[in-house]
Amino acid sequence: MTKDIFAAVDILLPKGAALDKWSVIACDQFSSEPAYWDSVRAFVGGEPSTLNLIIPEAFLDETDMDFEIGRIGRAMDCYAEQNIFQTIKDSFIYVERTLIDGRVRRGLIGAVDLDEYDFSGSEAAILASEGTVLDRLPARISIRRAARYELPHIIAFIDDEEMTVIEPISKKAGGLPPLYDFDLQGGGGRIRGMRVHGGDAGSVAEAMRALRKKGGTLMAIGDGNHSLAAAKVYWDELKTGLSDEERKNHPAGKALLEVNNVYDPAISFEAIHRVIFDTDPEEMLAAMTAAMTRGSDYELHWFAGERNGSFGVSASCIGDMLAELQGFLDEYASAAGCRIDYIHGEDTVAQLARDGRRLGLILPSMDKSEFFGTLKLKGVFPKKSFSVGHAREKRYYLECREIKR
């Protein structure tokens, strides 16, 4: 029998912990705002927290990776010795995330088969949706190699216009066993999760099989692609030393993530903006406007000190526009010694760009109807092309899964 690409698994949740302190936002958020993460640490204090199991990217430049990887491993072992987890056996978790504006985003937590995933842009059933920055993988691979547990902040999309996978479970939500229901710290809205097992889990699996039979890409990774890519690389490394039987059952051959239907009304694609540090804004703007294909299809806004403006760009689709822009930025930054950061939130871009040696760029948002269509026609989007919602709408670490035997 063919393995399910998306399957129910044993999922770990903390028992007796303060969930608003346990659950923190994805490590790649607020990467230029260390004060945000300082406030998270102050809020968490000495309580059990996923903060102790991650490395916020805001501090990567000042991090001793070997020390941090060891610290994370010790924290995971400590939580295991304290018997902090309860096991939700052979289940999916149906999740409702109430966003700040009141919209409810519906998803399913389960595990994907890493042998069905490819981040290089092939014809695999699960694909990356945007370019993978290979030099961001080694640290993540090292962390996973040493980790006892995985903590997902990954969101994958399915192209389910007929709403056959998640929505039927949503209609049963009132009768599903509750697992958690609490306000996320830092203004992240509210989250509640319910167990999906037995016949309901079987219905999910069957709906996913039917969706797969339609052909083409089953899932595309919307958030957390680098974390999933690291899991894939580690699994490819690990499985070479396993027997066929061991490969079938090893927990590292799967990765836990949340699946959303791209047609869910609460799904929105937000632009990921750019701030270029250590540059002459006037020179860079002149070079950019000369290099880009000018037109009226898309508009780029910029901030430099107290000044701001915009210019138009011509492209056949948003993916092509982003590819042209990213190509220019990478080449310019390499030649001029600039640093590019990727920012969620226009206000943050404007604030960071007030420094005289910085240029902020506000990118247009993508209509979600372009998502799967662009992937099929053009392949993966350039790196950091879009984000699922605003920064505080990103996934928070909450569920865990054991990946060591």
Buried (B, 14 or more C-beta within 10 A) or exposed (E): EEEBBBBBBEBBBBEEBBBBBBBBBBBBBBBBBEEBBEBBEEBBEEEBBBBBBBBBBBBBEEBEEEEBBEBBBEBBEEBBEEEBBEEBEEBBBBBBBBBEEEBBBBBBBBBBBBBBBBBEEEEBBBBBBBBBEEEBBEBBBBBBBBBBBBBBBBBBBBBBEEEBBBBEBBEEBEEBEEBBEBBBBBEBBBBBBBBBBEEBBEBBBEBBBEBBEEEEBBBBBBBBBBBBBBBBBBBEEBBEEBEEEEBEEBBBBBBBBBBBBBBBEBBBBBBBBBBBBEBBBEEBBEBBBEBBEEEEBBEBBBBBBEEEEEBBBBBEBBBBBBBBBBEBBEEBBEEBEBEBBBBBBBEBBBBBBEBEBBBBBBBBEBEBEBBBEBBEEBBBBBBBBBBBBBBBBBBBBBBBBBBEE
